Amino acid sequence: RLLLYDRQERVAASIIPTFNTLAFFAVSSKSLHAVEEMVTPKNRLAISGWFHDQ
């Protein structure tokens, strides 16, 4: 799961990975997020990346 936290460090959103989905979210110096470990008998492919703009 992708966990997005609010400013009080409480989980504000929990996104469960499903087939053929992509999650985008804004990241700042004050934003918090985490990714929980996934255990599954099937192979998975996860792609992560960052886009920086000035």
MIPA-412989 format. One record per residue: chain; residue in three letters; residue number from 1; x, y, z of N, C-alpha, C, O in turn. Coordinates in steps of 0.05 Angstrom, whole numbers, plus 5000, padded with zeros to 4 digits. Example, Ala and Ser with C-alpha at 12.3 -4.5 7.8 and 13.67 -1.06 7.14 Angstrom:
! residues 2
@ch: A; aa: ALA; i: 1; n_px: 5264; n_py: 4886; n_pz: 5156; ca_px: 5246; ca_py: 4910; ca_pz: 5156; c_px: 5264; c_py: 4934; c_pz: 5156; o_px: 5285; o_py: 4934; o_pz: 5169
@ch: A; aa: SER; i: 2; n_px: 5257; n_py: 4955; n_pz: 5142; ca_px: 5273; ca_py: 4979; ca_pz: 5143; c_px: 5258; c_py: 5001; c_pz: 5157; o_px: 5268; o_py: 5023; o_pz: 5161
! end
This chain:
! residues 54
@ch: A; aa: ARG; i: 1; n_px: 5017; n_py: 4976; n_pz: 5000; ca_px: 5000; ca_py: 5000; ca_pz: 5000; c_px: 5017; c_py: 5025; c_pz: 5000; o_px: 5039; o_py: 5025; o_pz: 5012
@ch: A; aa: LEU; i: 2; n_px: 5007; n_py: 5045; n_pz: 4987; ca_px: 5020; ca_py: 5072; ca_pz: 4988; c_px: 5004; c_py: 5087; c_pz: 5009; o_px: 4980; o_py: 5090; o_pz: 5008
@ch: A; aa: LEU; i: 3; n_px: 5019; n_py: 5098; n_pz: 5028; ca_px: 5007; ca_py: 5113; ca_pz: 5050; c_px: 5015; c_py: 5142; c_pz: 5047; o_px: 5039; o_py: 5149; o_pz: 5045
@ch: A; aa: LEU; i: 4; n_px: 4995; n_py: 5160; n_pz: 5048; ca_px: 5000; ca_py: 5189; ca_pz: 5047; c_px: 4991; c_py: 5201; c_pz: 5074; o_px: 4969; o_py: 5195; o_pz: 5083
@ch: A; aa: TYR; i: 5; n_px: 5009; n_py: 5217; n_pz: 5086; ca_px: 5004; ca_py: 5227; ca_pz: 5113; c_px: 4996; c_py: 5257; c_pz: 5112; o_px: 5005; o_py: 5271; o_pz: 5094
@ch: A; aa: ASP; i: 6; n_px: 4980; n_py: 5265; n_pz: 5131; ca_px: 4974; ca_py: 5294; ca_pz: 5134; c_px: 4995; c_py: 5307; c_pz: 5151; o_px: 5015; o_py: 5295; o_pz: 5159
@ch: A; aa: ARG; i: 7; n_px: 4991; n_py: 5333; n_pz: 5157; ca_px: 5012; ca_py: 5348; ca_pz: 5171; c_px: 5014; c_py: 5339; c_pz: 5201; o_px: 5035; o_py: 5345; o_pz: 5213
@ch: A; aa: GLN; i: 8; n_px: 4994; n_py: 5326; n_pz: 5211; ca_px: 4996; ca_py: 5315; ca_pz: 5238; c_px: 5007; c_py: 5286; c_pz: 5238; o_px: 5006; o_py: 5273; o_pz: 5259
@ch: A; aa: GLU; i: 9; n_px: 5017; n_py: 5278; n_pz: 5215; ca_px: 5029; ca_py: 5251; ca_pz: 5211; c_px: 5009; c_py: 5229; c_pz: 5216; o_px: 5016; o_py: 5207; o_pz: 5225
@ch: A; aa: ARG; i: 10; n_px: 4984; n_py: 5234; n_pz: 5209; ca_px: 4963; ca_py: 5213; ca_pz: 5208; c_px: 4959; c_py: 5204; c_pz: 5179; o_px: 4962; o_py: 5221; o_pz: 5161
@ch: A; aa: VAL; i: 11; n_px: 4952; n_py: 5179; n_pz: 5175; ca_px: 4947; ca_py: 5169; ca_pz: 5148; c_px: 4923; c_py: 5184; c_pz: 5137; o_px: 4901; o_py: 5182; o_pz: 5148
@ch: A; aa: ALA; i: 12; n_px: 4927; n_py: 5199; n_pz: 5116; ca_px: 4906; ca_py: 5214; ca_pz: 5102; c_px: 4894; c_py: 5198; c_pz: 5079; o_px: 4871; o_py: 5202; o_pz: 5072
@ch: A; aa: ALA; i: 13; n_px: 4911; n_py: 5181; n_pz: 5067; ca_px: 4902; ca_py: 5164; ca_pz: 5044; c_px: 4918; c_py: 5139; c_pz: 5044; o_px: 4942; o_py: 5138; o_pz: 5050
@ch: A; aa: SER; i: 14; n_px: 4904; n_py: 5117; n_pz: 5036; ca_px: 4917; ca_py: 5091; ca_pz: 5033; c_px: 4909; c_py: 5081; c_pz: 5006; o_px: 4886; o_py: 5076; o_pz: 5000
@ch: A; aa: ILE; i: 15; n_px: 4929; n_py: 5076; n_pz: 4989; ca_px: 4924; ca_py: 5067; ca_pz: 4961; c_px: 4934; c_py: 5039; c_pz: 4958; o_px: 4958; o_py: 5034; o_pz: 4960
@ch: A; aa: ILE; i: 16; n_px: 4915; n_py: 5021; n_pz: 4952; ca_px: 4922; ca_py: 4993; ca_pz: 4948; c_px: 4930; c_py: 4989; c_pz: 4919; o_px: 4915; o_py: 4997; o_pz: 4901
@ch: A; aa: PRO; i: 17; n_px: 4953; n_py: 4976; n_pz: 4914; ca_px: 4961; ca_py: 4972; ca_pz: 4886; c_px: 4942; c_py: 4952; c_pz: 4872; o_px: 4937; o_py: 4930; o_pz: 4883
@ch: A; aa: THR; i: 18; n_px: 4933; n_py: 4959; n_pz: 4849; ca_px: 4917; ca_py: 4941; ca_pz: 4833; c_px: 4929; c_py: 4940; c_pz: 4805; o_px: 4945; o_py: 4957; o_pz: 4797
@ch: A; aa: PHE; i: 19; n_px: 4922; n_py: 4919; n_pz: 4790; ca_px: 4933; ca_py: 4915; ca_pz: 4764; c_px: 4930; c_py: 4939; c_pz: 4746; o_px: 4908; o_py: 4950; o_pz: 4744
@ch: A; aa: ASN; i: 20; n_px: 4951; n_py: 4946; n_pz: 4732; ca_px: 4951; ca_py: 4966; ca_pz: 4711; c_px: 4943; c_py: 4994; c_pz: 4722; o_px: 4928; o_py: 5009; o_pz: 4708
@ch: A; aa: THR; i: 21; n_px: 4952; n_py: 5002; n_pz: 4745; ca_px: 4947; ca_py: 5028; ca_pz: 4756; c_px: 4973; c_py: 5043; c_pz: 4761; o_px: 4994; o_py: 5031; o_pz: 4763
@ch: A; aa: LEU; i: 22; n_px: 4970; n_py: 5070; n_pz: 4763; ca_px: 4993; ca_py: 5087; ca_pz: 4767; c_px: 4984; c_py: 5109; c_pz: 4787; o_px: 4962; o_py: 5120; o_pz: 4783
@ch: A; aa: ALA; i: 23; n_px: 5000; n_py: 5115; n_pz: 4807; ca_px: 4993; ca_py: 5135; ca_pz: 4826; c_px: 5013; c_py: 5159; c_pz: 4824; o_px: 5037; o_py: 5155; o_pz: 4823
@ch: A; aa: PHE; i: 24; n_px: 5002; n_py: 5183; n_pz: 4822; ca_px: 5017; ca_py: 5207; ca_pz: 4822; c_px: 5009; c_py: 5224; c_pz: 4846; o_px: 4986; o_py: 5225; o_pz: 4853
@ch: A; aa: PHE; i: 25; n_px: 5029; n_py: 5236; n_pz: 4859; ca_px: 5022; ca_py: 5254; ca_pz: 4881; c_px: 5044; c_py: 5274; c_pz: 4884; o_px: 5068; o_py: 5269; o_pz: 4878
@ch: A; aa: ALA; i: 26; n_px: 5037; n_py: 5298; n_pz: 4894; ca_px: 5056; ca_py: 5320; ca_pz: 4898; c_px: 5074; c_py: 5314; c_pz: 4922; o_px: 5064; o_py: 5304; o_pz: 4943
@ch: A; aa: VAL; i: 27; n_px: 5099; n_py: 5320; n_pz: 4920; ca_px: 5118; ca_py: 5316; ca_pz: 4942; c_px: 5131; c_py: 5343; c_pz: 4948; o_px: 5141; o_py: 5357; o_pz: 4929
@ch: A; aa: SER; i: 28; n_px: 5132; n_py: 5350; n_pz: 4973; ca_px: 5146; ca_py: 5375; ca_pz: 4981; c_px: 5163; c_py: 5368; c_pz: 5005; o_px: 5164; o_py: 5345; o_pz: 5014
@ch: A; aa: SER; i: 29; n_px: 5177; n_py: 5388; n_pz: 5016; ca_px: 5194; ca_py: 5383; ca_pz: 5039; c_px: 5177; c_py: 5377; c_pz: 5064; o_px: 5188; o_py: 5368; o_pz: 5084
@ch: A; aa: LYS; i: 30; n_px: 5151; n_py: 5383; n_pz: 5063; ca_px: 5133; ca_py: 5378; ca_pz: 5085; c_px: 5114; c_py: 5354; c_pz: 5081; o_px: 5099; o_py: 5348; o_pz: 5099
@ch: A; aa: SER; i: 31; n_px: 5116; n_py: 5341; n_pz: 5059; ca_px: 5098; ca_py: 5319; ca_pz: 5054; c_px: 5111; c_py: 5293; c_pz: 5062; o_px: 5135; o_py: 5289; o_pz: 5060
@ch: A; aa: LEU; i: 32; n_px: 5094; n_py: 5275; n_pz: 5073; ca_px: 5104; ca_py: 5249; ca_pz: 5082; c_px: 5089; c_py: 5227; c_pz: 5067; o_px: 5065; o_py: 5228; o_pz: 5063
@ch: A; aa: HIS; i: 33; n_px: 5104; n_py: 5206; n_pz: 5060; ca_px: 5091; ca_py: 5183; ca_pz: 5048; c_px: 5108; c_py: 5158; c_pz: 5054; o_px: 5131; o_py: 5160; o_pz: 5062
@ch: A; aa: ALA; i: 34; n_px: 5096; n_py: 5135; n_pz: 5051; ca_px: 5110; ca_py: 5109; ca_pz: 5056; c_px: 5098; c_py: 5088; c_pz: 5038; o_px: 5075; o_py: 5091; o_pz: 5029
@ch: A; aa: VAL; i: 35; n_px: 5114; n_py: 5068; n_pz: 5032; ca_px: 5104; ca_py: 5045; ca_pz: 5017; c_px: 5108; c_py: 5020; c_pz: 5033; o_px: 5131; o_py: 5014; o_pz: 5042
@ch: A; aa: GLU; i: 36; n_px: 5087; n_py: 5006; n_pz: 5038; ca_px: 5089; ca_py: 4981; ca_pz: 5054; c_px: 5099; c_py: 4958; c_pz: 5037; o_px: 5096; o_py: 4958; o_pz: 5013
@ch: A; aa: GLU; i: 37; n_px: 5112; n_py: 4939; n_pz: 5050; ca_px: 5121; ca_py: 4915; ca_pz: 5036; c_px: 5098; c_py: 4899; c_pz: 5026; o_px: 5078; o_py: 4896; o_pz: 5040
@ch: A; aa: MET; i: 38; n_px: 5100; n_py: 4888; n_pz: 5002; ca_px: 5080; ca_py: 4870; ca_pz: 4990; c_px: 5091; c_py: 4842; c_pz: 4988; o_px: 5113; o_py: 4838; o_pz: 4977
@ch: A; aa: VAL; i: 39; n_px: 5076; n_py: 4823; n_pz: 4999; ca_px: 5084; ca_py: 4795; ca_pz: 4997; c_px: 5063; c_py: 4781; c_pz: 4980; o_px: 5039; o_py: 4781; o_pz: 4987
@ch: A; aa: THR; i: 40; n_px: 5071; n_py: 4769; n_pz: 4958; ca_px: 5052; ca_py: 4755; ca_pz: 4941; c_px: 5066; c_py: 4732; c_pz: 4927; o_px: 5090; o_py: 4733; o_pz: 4922
@ch: A; aa: PRO; i: 41; n_px: 5051; n_py: 4710; n_pz: 4922; ca_px: 5064; ca_py: 4687; ca_pz: 4909; c_px: 5070; c_py: 4692; c_pz: 4879; o_px: 5086; o_py: 4678; o_pz: 4867
@ch: A; aa: LYS; i: 42; n_px: 5058; n_py: 4713; n_pz: 4867; ca_px: 5062; ca_py: 4719; ca_pz: 4839; c_px: 5084; c_py: 4740; c_pz: 4836; o_px: 5089; o_py: 4756; o_pz: 4855
@ch: A; aa: ASN; i: 43; n_px: 5097; n_py: 4741; n_pz: 4813; ca_px: 5117; ca_py: 4761; ca_pz: 4808; c_px: 5103; c_py: 4788; c_pz: 4804; o_px: 5081; o_py: 4790; o_pz: 4793
@ch: A; aa: ARG; i: 44; n_px: 5116; n_py: 4810; n_pz: 4813; ca_px: 5106; ca_py: 4837; ca_pz: 4810; c_px: 5128; c_py: 4854; c_pz: 4798; o_px: 5151; o_py: 4849; o_pz: 4801
@ch: A; aa: LEU; i: 45; n_px: 5119; n_py: 4875; n_pz: 4784; ca_px: 5137; ca_py: 4895; ca_pz: 4774; c_px: 5128; c_py: 4922; c_pz: 4784; o_px: 5105; o_py: 4930; o_pz: 4780
@ch: A; aa: ALA; i: 46; n_px: 5146; n_py: 4936; n_pz: 4797; ca_px: 5140; ca_py: 4963; ca_pz: 4807; c_px: 5160; c_py: 4982; c_pz: 4795; o_px: 5184; o_py: 4977; o_pz: 4795
@ch: A; aa: ILE; i: 47; n_px: 5150; n_py: 5005; n_pz: 4786; ca_px: 5167; ca_py: 5025; ca_pz: 4774; c_px: 5162; c_py: 5051; c_pz: 4790; o_px: 5139; o_py: 5059; o_pz: 4794
@ch: A; aa: SER; i: 48; n_px: 5183; n_py: 5063; n_pz: 4799; ca_px: 5181; ca_py: 5089; ca_pz: 4813; c_px: 5199; c_py: 5109; c_pz: 4800; o_px: 5219; o_py: 5103; o_pz: 4788
@ch: A; aa: GLY; i: 49; n_px: 5191; n_py: 5134; n_pz: 4802; ca_px: 5207; ca_py: 5155; ca_pz: 4790; c_px: 5200; c_py: 5182; c_pz: 4802; o_px: 5181; o_py: 5185; o_pz: 4817
@ch: A; aa: TRP; i: 50; n_px: 5215; n_py: 5202; n_pz: 4794; ca_px: 5211; ca_py: 5229; ca_pz: 4805; c_px: 5213; c_py: 5249; c_pz: 4781; o_px: 5229; o_py: 5245; o_pz: 4763
@ch: A; aa: PHE; i: 51; n_px: 5197; n_py: 5269; n_pz: 4783; ca_px: 5198; ca_py: 5291; ca_pz: 4764; c_px: 5204; c_py: 5317; c_pz: 4779; o_px: 5189; o_py: 5324; o_pz: 4797
@ch: A; aa: HIS; i: 52; n_px: 5225; n_py: 5330; n_pz: 4772; ca_px: 5233; ca_py: 5355; ca_pz: 4786; c_px: 5230; c_py: 5378; c_pz: 4767; o_px: 5238; o_py: 5377; o_pz: 4744
@ch: A; aa: ASP; i: 53; n_px: 5217; n_py: 5399; n_pz: 4777; ca_px: 5213; ca_py: 5424; ca_pz: 4762; c_px: 5223; c_py: 5447; c_pz: 4779; o_px: 5221; o_py: 5446; o_pz: 4803
@ch: A; aa: GLN; i: 54; n_px: 5234; n_py: 5467; n_pz: 4766; ca_px: 5245; ca_py: 5490; ca_pz: 4781; c_px: 5224; c_py: 5510; c_pz: 4787; o_px: 5230; o_py: 5531; o_pz: 4800
! end
